[in-house]
Amino acid sequence: MFIVVIRAAFWACVVDIRNFDVNVHGLTLSGPTLIFSSQPASIDMNDVDPEFVSEWLGVFSVHDSTGKEVMAHYRYYMPEDRVLLRELIQRLRRPRHSESVG
């Protein structure tokens, strides 16, 4: 129990929790880069291929062709925000259908 308290105190002093926010502005997705990092990144959702989107054990990861990545654990967010994040991730995981000229 003591270790949990020390770890929580460390994170409270070192990490700015606002940097864990995931934001969508137009076609730009911004958020944390690593699970334990508070450095935010921004990626262009038009530059995200479905193979660059993953979910595993409650962690989601999205990266673009330049290698910039937004990655976080769903449990960091409120339940209603988790629903929105899961919907966004599912949408990004679907292959885009190119329009055919016929």
C-alpha positions in Angstrom: 0.0 0.0 0.0 2.8 2.4 0.8 4.3 1.9 -2.7 1.0 2.9 -4.3 0.8 6.1 -2.2 4.4 7.0 -3.1 3.8 6.4 -6.8 0.6 8.5 -6.7 2.4 11.3 -5.0 5.2 11.2 -7.5 2.8 11.3 -10.5 0.9 14.2 -8.9 4.1 16.2 -8.5 5.7 15.4 -11.9 2.9 14.9 -14.4 0.5 17.6 -15.7 -2.7 15.6 -15.9 -4.1 18.0 -18.6 -1.5 16.6 -21.0 -3.4 13.3 -21.0 -6.4 14.9 -22.7 -7.3 13.5 -26.1 -8.7 16.2 -28.4 -10.2 16.2 -31.9 -10.1 19.5 -33.7 -11.3 19.1 -37.3 -9.1 16.3 -38.7 -6.4 16.6 -36.0 -6.1 14.2 -33.1 -4.0 15.4 -30.2 -3.1 13.4 -27.1 -0.4 11.7 -25.0 2.4 9.9 -26.8 3.3 7.2 -24.4 1.2 5.6 -21.6 3.5 7.0 -18.9 4.5 10.2 -20.7 2.8 13.6 -20.5 4.2 14.9 -23.8 1.2 15.5 -26.2 1.4 14.9 -29.9 -0.9 15.9 -32.8 -1.6 13.8 -35.9 -3.6 14.3 -39.1 -6.4 11.7 -39.1 -6.3 11.8 -43.0 -2.8 10.4 -42.7 -3.8 7.4 -40.5 -4.0 4.0 -42.2 -6.2 1.5 -40.4 -3.2 -0.7 -39.9 -1.7 2.1 -37.8 -4.6 1.9 -35.3 -4.6 -0.6 -32.6 -6.3 -1.6 -29.3 -4.8 -4.1 -26.9 -5.6 -4.7 -23.2 -7.5 -1.4 -22.9 -4.7 0.6 -24.6 -5.3 2.4 -27.8 -2.7 3.6 -30.2 -2.9 5.7 -33.4 0.0 6.8 -35.5 0.4 8.5 -38.8 2.9 8.0 -41.6 5.4 10.3 -40.0 5.6 8.2 -36.9 3.8 10.6 -34.6 1.7 8.6 -32.2 -1.2 9.2 -29.8 -1.4 6.4 -27.2 -3.3 6.1 -23.9 -5.2 3.7 -21.7 -9.0 3.9 -21.7 -9.1 3.7 -17.9 -7.5 7.2 -17.8 -10.9 8.7 -18.9 -14.4 9.0 -17.6 -16.8 6.2 -18.7 -18.7 8.5 -21.1 -15.4 9.7 -22.7 -14.3 6.0 -23.0 -17.4 5.4 -25.2 -16.5 8.3 -27.5 -12.8 7.3 -27.7 -13.8 3.7 -28.5 -16.1 4.9 -31.3 -13.3 7.1 -32.7 -10.8 4.2 -32.6 -13.3 1.8 -34.2 -14.0 4.4 -37.0 -10.2 4.8 -37.6 -9.7 1.0 -37.8 -12.2 0.6 -40.6 -10.7 0.7 -44.1 -11.6 3.7 -46.1 -13.4 2.9 -49.3 -12.0 4.9 -52.2 -14.6 6.3 -54.6 -14.6 4.7 -58.0 -15.3 6.6 -61.1 -17.6 4.7 -63.2 
